[in-house]
């Protein structure tokens, strides 16, 4: 069987380009013990992938030069040497940017395409949904009546954060780019207000939409927006650092918060969230979120792009703000 893969060819400086990838066609090797062969159908494209391309210490080992690019995915088992998995099973795991994955069954999870569309297991029922759930509820600890602000609010993580905050009785303000996304947050997802960072001052928007200040800020972008929110935080506020997409492709030093003394003045807390720390509780979170979906309290939106060969350009949609919802690559057969 032939496989099609994208390997990391070089470490990018600034924005990744097609030259940072090597497209390869290889022969699929035979299975070892407790391995499966998976026909990959959908690949998850996430901002975290940019960090995995960098060399250096992080919460996870970097992808090595010449390795298949790491990515979550869902697909159908073709062959298995593990009695717990059979041909025909649909599974989710770190399948990589490739058409066929030969992988260990450790960390692989079965999914049911009859309960939800396969791309949903890469979004609200996958890593982004888990990140939103634990980042907000465990780290942000929102309370009924508090004001929650989330940046990157129309993205895979931010859109779920805002909806969970509403479920928990909070007033929710989203920051997103463009009128269409802001209208979606308010009219479809039930946010109380939205700030269009592309067409208005975030600082002014926060003054008008958060007159009583900010109790919880879920940060997906970093940079100037983080600084602006820090000027509006309340006593004992919680700032959840999930990502800093505005800084990932910098060719200069990462911009840290210049208004960090607001944390001191307000006795506030800023804490990072890495979703893998909560792996043993994924089942509980997925069950609760599936219940919210069934009740119509939690909505999901996927942005699906077709064609494995489009991977280098499709990944960049994340950093240009071009995706609307969870960005997923559909692998052509």
N, C-alpha and C positions, 0 to 999 in steps of 0.2 A: 504493500500500500504506500502511495506517495503522500507526503505531508508538505504543507506550505507554512512557512514560519517567518516571523520578523525577529531577527537577532540584534542585540545592541552592538553596534559597530564601533562607536566612539562616544565619549562623554561630552554632552553639549556644553557650550559656553553661551549662556543666555537661552534664547528660545531653541528648542530642538528643531532640526530640519530633517528632510529625507536622507541626507548624507550621514546622519547619526545611526541609521538603520541598515541592516543587510537583509535583503529578502532571500530566502533559501528554500529550495525544494529538496527534500531528503526522503530516504526510505525509512518507514516505520519499523523499528526493531521488535522482536518478540517480547512477550511479557515475562517478568519475573514473578516471584511469589507476592501475593496480595497487591497486585497491580490491576489497573483497568486500562482499556483503550476507549477513548471517548471521542465521538464525533462532535466537535465544538460547534454550537449553533449561534450563540451570542457571547460577545466579549464586553466586559465592563471597562469603560474608560473613565479614570478618576484622576483628580489633581495630584493625589499622592504618588502617581507613577513618575512624575517629574523628579521628586525627591529620591526615588529608588534608582534613578539613573546616575545620581551623584556618588562619587567615592567619598568615604569617610564614615565616621561613627554615627549611627542613627538608631531608631527603635527597631529597625529590621536591616538585615544585611543588604547591601546594594546589589543590583543586578550586575553580574560580571560581563566584561567584554566577551562577545561570542556566545553568550547565553540567550535563550529565548526570553523575550521581554515578559516580565511578570505581569499577570492580569487575572482578575477573577473572571469566571465564565460559567455558562451552563451548556449542557449538551447531553447527548444520548450515548449510553454505554454500548459499545460494539462487541467487546470481548472482556472477560474477567477471569482472574485466578483467585479472587476473594469470594468465599461462599456467601458473603453478605451483600454482594452486588451481582446483578445478572444482566445479560444483554437485554436491552430494551428499557432499563432503568434510566430515568433522567436525574442528573446530578449537578451540584454546584460545588465549585472549589477553585483553587488557583490553577487554572488550565493553561494560562499563557496566551500570547498573541500568536495563534496557530490554528490550523484547520483540524488537526487531530492531536489529542493529548495522550501520551503514555505516561501515567503517573501512579504513585502509590495511593492507596485508598485512605491513608491517614489524613484526616482533615477534610475528607470528601463527604458531602451530605446529599441525601436523596431529596428530590423536589417533585411536586405533583403538578404537571401542566394543566390538569383539570380544575385545580383550585385557584390558580392564577396564571396569567400569561408568563412565559419563560423570562422575558426581560424584567418583569417585576421582581424576580428573585435576585436581580442585580441592583435593584433600587431600594424601594421602601422595605422589601423583605430580605434585603441583602446587606452588604457592608455599609452603604450610606444610611439606610434606615436604622441599623444598629448604632451607628455613630451618633445619629440624631437623638435616639432614645436614651442612650446612656450618658451622652454628653450633656443633654439638657436635664434629665431627671436626677442623675447621680451627682454630676459635677455642678450644674447650674442651680439645682434645687429650687425651682420656681414655686411660689406660693400664690394661692388664690388672690386675685386682685392686683398682683404686681405687674409692672411693665417689662416686657421682654422685647429686646431688639435683636434682630438677626440679619447679618450681611450675607451676600450671596443667596438671598432669600428665595429666588426662583430656581435654584439648583437642586440637585438630588438630596443633599443634606439639609440645606436651609429651609426648603419647602416643608419637610417633615417636622423640623424643629418648631416652626411656627404653628403648624396644625396641632402638635402635641401640647404646646403652650396654651392654645385656645381650649383644648380639651380639659386642661388643668385649671381653667378659669382665669387666665391671664389676659392682659391687654397686649396685643402683639403688633409691632411695627417692623416691616421688612424693608431692607435696602436692596435695590436691584437696578439693573441698567435698561432703560427704555420703558415707554408708556405701556406697551403690550404686556410686558412682564409684571409691571406694577398693577395694571388692571386685573391681571390673572390672580395676583395675590389677594386682592380685595374681593373681587367678584366671584372667584371660583373657590379659593381656599379659606376665605373668611377672615383674613387679616383685618385689623382695625384701621391700619394706615400703611402707606408705602412711600418711600423716598426714592426718587429716580436720580441716582448719582450722576448719570450722564447729562442731565438737563437741569439740575438744580444743586444748590449748595447743600451738602450733607449737614453741615453745622446748622444752617438755618432750618433745614427740614426737621432736624432733631428738636430744635426749640419749639416748633409749631406742633409736632406730633407727640412729643413727650414733655408736656408742660410740667409734669410732676417728677421728671427725672427718669432714670433707667435703673432698674433693679437687677436685671440679668441681661448680659450682652453675649450672644453666641457669635464668635468671630470666625469667619471663613476667609477673610481677605487680607487682614493686617493693614500696614501702611497708614495713609492719611485718615482713612475711615476709622480705624481703631483709635487714633489720636482724637478725632472729633467726638467719638462716643465717650471717651474718658473724661471729657469736659462736662458731661451730663449725668454721671453716675451718682447714685444715692448712697447714703450710709449703709455699710455692709453689703454693697453690691457684689455680684459674682460675675466675673468675666471668664468665659469658656474659650480657650484658644484651641480651635479645631484645625485651622489652616491659615495660610497667608498667601493666597494665590497671586496677589498683586506683587509679591516679592520673589516668586519661584524662578523667574527667568532673568533676574538681575545680573548684570555684568559688574556691578559695583557692590559694596557691602549692603547687607540687608538693613532696611530702615527700621530701627526699633522705636518704641513709643516714647515720644518726647514729653508727653503729659503723664508719665507714670507716677509722679508725686500725688496725683489725684487718688491713687490707691491708698497712700498714707493718710491723706486728709480725711478720706471717707472710710478708713479702716476696711477697705474692700479687698477682695481676693481675686487673683488671676491664676488660672490653673489649666494645664493642657489636658487634652483627651486623646488617647490612642485606643481605637476600638478593640484591638486584639486583647487588651487587658480584661475585657468582659466576656471573653469567648464562652466560658462555662455557663453563662446566663443567656446566651442567644436564644435558646428555645423558648424561655419565658417571655422574652421581649417580642419574638416573632408571633407567639400565640396571642399576646395582648394586642399587637398592632393589626393582626389579621381580624381580630374581633372588631376593632375600630373601623377597618375597611368595610366589613360586612354591615356595620351599623350606619355607614355613610359618613362617618366622622373624619375619616382619613382618606384623602384622594392622592392618586399618583399620576405622574406624567412622565413618559419616556420619549426621548428623542433618538430615534433609530436611524442609523446611516448604514447603507448596504455596501458590502464588498470589502473583503479582507485587504485588498490591494490599496484601499483608501486610508489605511491606518495612520500613516505619518501625518497626513493633513487633517484627518478627523480628530486626532488627539489634540491638535492645536486649537480646535474650536473651544476647548475648555478655557484656554488662556486669552482668547479674544472675546469671550462672552457671547459666543454665537450659538451655544446650545440652549435649548428651552426645555428644562426637565432633565431627567437622568440620561446621560449620553451613553448609548449602547451601539456597538458595532455588530451588525448581522453578517455572519460568515457565509458567503455564497458557496453553494455546493459545487 
